[in-house]
Amino acid sequence: MGSKNRKPIDFVIIWVDGNDPEWRAIKNQYDPKPVGEDDQEVRYRDWDNLQYWFRAVEKYTPWVRKIHFVTWGHLPSWLNVNHPKLNIVNHKDYIPEEYLPTFNSHTIELNLHRIKGLAEQFVYFNDDMFINKPMFPEDFFVDGKPCDTFAMDCIYFGKGSAGPYNGNDMTVINANFSKKRMFLKNFTKWFRLRYGIKYLYRTLVLMPWDWFPGFYYHHLPNSFLKSTYREIWKTEPEILDATCRCKIRSVTNVNQWLMKFWQLASGDFYPRTIKIGRCYHIKDKNVYKLLDSIRNSTDAMICVNDTDKTVNFDEKKKLVIDAFQERLPEKSSFEV
């Protein structure tokens, strides 16, 4: 496959060991709803499948230059910390001191550009997002631009949703970009058949409004440029600083979607098919669709999304691990 992209691409993944008693004890000092006492436990319980993330990266994207593994300080016992492609990053290594300690994922994400040695082009993963089949640099960046799918959307503000953060992000976007001006500049990027009729229709229906109502968010790994982070920090320092000073998540926060939305609103992206991957919310029946995707590499990227509707957690966890083990049985060089 030919490539016009010659710049290095790094992967960044953030991970937390929610079972670490020291981490829990410190977090609970700042959190009015301590881990283990409400439904936020879902965000921290361990699916014990991180080793398959490394196996998949080694098998399906061997071209990645460096993996930056961001952690509070704990590490998996099986991790080969001396691997030449691995850069272990502690929060204190890159997050400004005035924001530490932090248990706010938004703070961790909004400062990623400060990681020492990080490439200009990088792909950001949550630890529930996996490469699921062979992929190429052009799936993430083309001509120095991050690949993404453009579709306008309405913001959902349901209980437990990301609506507040999404809304805060769009406040920043609309303060900095004219929808009409960006439409005239990027018309051919806004309307591409590769997005699919459903998403083209969403954008078309929302065109009459003078402002951006929101963007469709594919819950998958995101391609970013460090320069985008720097531009937003330079343009909106007060808003980002206010978020980073929150030790835990707050409805007043913006998040890393702001960087994604900024790239979409500015036109600083390369159009990519909506079919690049799929997020599977682990409920009773759709877990079997996820298992099929893992075993057959149906999707190029997947998200194994834990939710408060995930019942019989231990059973679902075993099913997912068994599927990964069937597909990726051999240890990677990232494992001891």
Secondary structure, 3 states (H helix, E strand, C coil): CCCCCCCCEEEEEEECCCCCHHHHHHHHHHCCCCCCCCHHHHHCCCCCCHHHHHHHHHHHCCCCCEEEEEECCCCCCCECCCCCCEEEEEHHHHCCHHHCCCCCHHHHHHCHHHCCCCCCEEEEECCCEEECCCCCHHHCEECCEEEECCCECCCCCCCCCCHHHHHHHHHHHHHHCCHHHHHHHHHHHHCCHHHCHHHHHHHHHCCCCCCCCCECCCCCCEEEEHHHHHHHHHHCHHHHHHHHCCCCCCCCCCCCHHHHHHHHHHCCCEECCHHHEEEEECCCCCHHHHHHHHHHCCCCEEEEECCCCCCCHHHHHHHHHHHHHHHCCCCCCCEC
